[in-house]
Amino acid sequence: MAEDDRHLAERALSREELLRGHFLHAVREQVALPDGSRATREFILHPGAVMVIPLLDDGRVVLERQWRHPLGRVMVEFPAGKLDAGEDRLACARRELQEETGYTAREWAHAGVLHPVISYSTEFIDIWFARGLTAGERRLDEGEFLDVFAATPQELLAWCRDGRVTDAKTLTGALWLQNVLSGAWELDWRG
């Protein structure tokens, strides 16, 4: 934290575990506010995740259609997945791309990090670009069902604009994609 941010900082006084499920870990903390008063904060502890923006040689991107139960609908998304304990972020990106889409990539570039729900989760999502794709067999997790398809960047941006794509990580990925393709943002590609 920057020294000039101290006047905004909250200090945790105590923590209570609310739920430790297979996927979610929820806690409640009592905090001291900058003015000395106290407040309660409830949030989800999350190990982090990765998202991959796979670029096909013909200029299209690889996307997925997956049922998201809390919303009760199929969502269009970039491939993504949760980090395993101690897992390297690039290793996770490689694993998720191959498991979900069947593709492997010759080159990778780290774009950045996003925090999708800063008000109630510690989750971060590492953003990776992949190119030089080779198709292969998918290895979906047990109970995972999704369709893989390709779209042009223009199609993806139109879906973002008209509300067909509402997933925060995919919207952020589309922003990165648009700026990388325009040359406004550069990537450091590695084999």
Salt bridges, closest charged atoms under 4 A:
GLU3 OE2 - ARG6 NH2 3.52
GLU10 OE2 - ARG41 NH2 2.65
GLU16 OE1 - ARG28 NH1 3.11
GLU17 OE1 - ARG20 NE 3.19
GLU17 OE1 - HIS25 NE2 2.80
GLU29 OE2 - ARG15 NH2 2.65
GLU42 OE2 - ARG28 NE 2.78
ASP58 OD2 - ARG60 NE 2.77
GLU77 OE2 - ARG68 NE 2.85
GLU77 OE1 - LYS169 NZ 2.61
ASP84 OD2 - ARG95 NH2 3.72
GLU87 OE2 - ARG95 NE 2.83
GLU96 OE2 - ARG95 NH1 2.87
GLU99 OE1 - ARG95 NH1 3.47
GLU107 OE1 - ARG131 NE 2.82
GLU123 OE2 - HIS46 NE2 3.72
ASP126 OD1 - ARG89 NH1 3.33
ASP126 OD1 - HIS110 NE2 3.05
ASP147 OD2 - ARG65 NH1 3.32
ASP162 OD2 - ARG164 NH2 2.81
ASP167 OD2 - LYS169 NZ 2.93
ASP188 OD2 - ARG190 NH2 2.68
